[in-house]
Amino acid sequence: MIGLYTLKPRLQHRLEPLARFLHGRRVTPDAVTTAGLVFAGLSGGAIWASAHSRLWLTLVPTAGALRILANALDGMLARRRASTKAAGEVWNEMADRFGDLLMIVPMATVDGVLSVLVFGATIASLLSSHVAVAVRAATGCPRPRNGWMGKPDRVAVVGVGALVALVAPVSVVLNSVLVVVGVGSIHSLCSRWISQQAA
């Protein structure tokens, strides 16, 4: 496993007091998952609004960080429950995919951003996540997270790109972000597929 996923155990350790607090207030994992989806939508909305003012881009890394925190917390809350509902796990996976769409697709509305790059990065990110879920479902093994571009890596790349776009041509930066996300996601897709074949 490479990428920002390696930091997840440390992040969850630091979030333990917050997880206890939310659990004590009966906040459900599904509610936190939904909050993560909202934060992804805020990222995409800020990118869309950047056509009117670049200052909107400052919201992208903040919303992205909150999305990652929510994605870490929902699993922690789910493990604290006596039983984990299959519907909750399905919603978690669907929300992650919808979150990627909400974060990436709005880049197509920015002048100068190539639609083919938006399409390619979107498909590559969805497929890299899908193969990981498929491997776990087919083999019962832990979900593979190897490769250059997991979900937190995509969020980080988009967030950093948004900050760079405050002082550089927005379309050039976003096109570069899409190339990085697309190539990295293809690497993750291939790495996860190959690891499944070798298992």
C-alpha positions in Angstrom: 0.0 0.0 0.0 1.3 3.4 -1.0 -0.1 6.9 -1.0 -1.9 8.7 1.7 -3.8 5.6 2.8 -0.7 4.8 4.8 -1.5 7.7 7.1 -5.1 6.5 7.8 -4.3 4.6 11.0 -2.5 7.6 12.5 -5.4 9.9 11.5 -8.0 7.6 13.0 -6.0 7.4 16.3 -6.1 11.2 16.5 -9.9 11.2 15.7 -10.7 8.7 18.4 -12.0 11.3 20.9 -14.2 12.8 18.3 -15.5 9.3 17.3 -16.3 8.7 21.0 -18.2 12.0 21.2 -20.2 11.4 18.0 -21.0 7.8 19.1 -22.2 9.1 22.5 -24.5 11.5 20.7 -25.9 8.6 18.6 -24.6 10.1 15.3 -24.9 7.3 12.7 -22.1 6.3 10.3 -24.5 7.0 7.4 -24.9 10.6 8.6 -21.2 11.1 8.6 -20.9 9.4 5.2 -23.5 11.8 3.9 -21.6 14.8 5.3 -18.5 13.6 3.4 -20.5 13.6 0.2 -21.7 17.2 1.0 -18.1 18.3 1.5 -17.2 16.7 -1.9 -20.0 18.7 -3.4 -18.7 21.9 -1.8 -15.3 21.2 -3.5 -16.9 20.8 -6.9 -19.1 23.8 -6.3 -16.1 26.0 -5.5 -14.4 24.9 -8.6 -17.5 25.7 -10.7 -17.8 29.1 -8.9 -14.1 29.9 -9.6 -15.3 31.1 -13.1 -16.7 34.2 -11.2 -13.9 34.6 -8.6 -10.7 32.6 -8.0 -11.1 33.1 -4.3 -13.7 30.3 -4.3 -10.8 27.9 -4.9 -9.6 28.5 -1.3 -12.6 26.4 -0.2 -11.5 23.3 -2.2 -8.7 22.1 0.1 -10.7 22.8 3.2 -13.8 20.9 1.9 -11.5 18.1 0.7 -9.9 17.8 4.2 -13.3 17.7 5.8 -14.3 15.0 3.3 -11.4 12.8 4.3 -12.1 13.3 8.0 -15.7 12.3 7.5 -14.6 9.2 5.5 -12.3 8.2 8.3 -14.9 8.8 11.0 -17.8 6.9 9.4 -15.8 3.6 9.5 -14.8 4.2 13.1 -18.4 4.8 14.1 -19.5 1.7 12.2 -17.1 -0.5 14.1 -18.4 0.8 17.4 -21.8 -0.5 16.6 -22.8 -4.1 17.6 -23.6 -4.9 14.0 -22.7 -3.3 10.7 -25.6 -3.1 8.2 -24.9 -4.1 4.6 -26.9 -1.1 3.5 -24.5 1.2 5.3 -21.5 -0.3 3.6 -23.2 0.0 0.2 -24.1 3.7 0.9 -20.5 4.3 1.9 -19.2 2.9 -1.4 -21.8 4.8 -3.4 -21.1 8.1 -1.6 -17.4 7.7 -2.3 -18.0 7.3 -6.0 -20.6 10.2 -6.1 -18.1 12.3 -4.2 -15.4 11.7 -6.8 -17.9 12.7 -9.5 -18.9 15.9 -7.7 -15.2 16.8 -7.2 -14.0 16.1 -10.7 -16.8 16.7 -13.2 -17.3 20.5 -12.4 -13.8 21.1 -13.8 -15.4 20.7 -17.2 -17.3 24.0 -16.7 -14.0 25.9 -16.4 -12.9 27.6 -19.7 -9.9 26.0 -21.2 -10.2 22.7 -19.3 -10.3 19.8 -21.8 -13.4 17.6 -21.6 -11.5 14.6 -22.6 -9.2 14.9 -19.6 -12.2 15.3 -17.3 -13.8 12.2 -18.8 -10.6 10.2 -18.6 -9.8 11.1 -15.0 -13.4 10.4 -14.0 -13.5 7.0 -15.6 -10.0 6.0 -14.4 -10.8 7.0 -10.8 -14.1 5.1 -10.8 -12.6 2.0 -12.2 -9.7 2.0 -9.8 -12.1 2.1 -6.9 -14.4 -0.5 -8.5 -11.7 -3.1 -9.0 -10.7 -2.8 -5.3 -14.3 -3.4 -4.2 -14.7 -6.2 -6.8 -11.5 -8.0 -5.5 -12.8 -7.9 -1.9 -16.2 -9.2 -3.0 -14.7 -12.0 -5.1 -11.9 -13.2 -2.8 -13.0 -12.2 0.7 -9.5 -10.7 1.1 -8.9 -7.2 2.5 -9.6 -4.5 -0.1 -6.4 -3.7 -2.0 -5.3 -0.1 -1.7 -2.1 -0.2 -3.7 -1.3 2.3 -6.4 -0.5 5.9 -6.7 -4.0 7.4 -6.6 -6.4 6.4 -3.9 -9.3 8.5 -2.8 -7.3 10.7 -0.3 -4.6 11.2 -2.9 -7.2 12.4 -5.5 -8.6 14.8 -2.9 -5.1 16.1 -2.0 -4.1 16.6 -5.7 -7.3 18.5 -6.4 -6.8 20.6 -3.2 -3.2 21.5 -3.9 -4.1 22.2 -7.6 -6.8 24.6 -6.4 -4.3 26.6 -4.3 -1.8 26.7 -7.2 -4.6 28.0 -9.5 -5.0 31.1 -7.3 -1.7 32.4 -8.7 -1.5 30.5 -12.1 -3.7 30.0 -15.1 -6.7 28.0 -13.8 -7.2 26.0 -16.9 -3.6 25.0 -17.1 -3.5 23.9 -13.5 -6.7 22.0 -13.7 -5.7 20.2 -16.9 -2.5 19.2 -15.1 -4.4 18.0 -12.1 -6.6 15.9 -14.3 -3.6 14.3 -16.0 -2.1 13.4 -12.6 -5.4 12.0 -11.3 -6.0 10.1 -14.5 -2.5 8.6 -14.8 -2.3 7.8 -11.0 -5.7 6.2 -11.1 -4.7 4.0 -14.1 -1.6 2.9 -12.1 -3.9 2.0 -9.1 -6.2 0.1 -11.4 -3.4 -1.9 -12.9 -1.6 -2.5 -9.6 -4.8 -3.7 -7.9 -5.7 -6.0 -10.8 -2.2 -7.5 -11.0 -2.1 -8.1 -7.2 -5.4 -9.9 -7.5 -4.1 -12.1 -10.3 -1.0 -12.9 -8.2 -3.1 -13.8 -5.1 
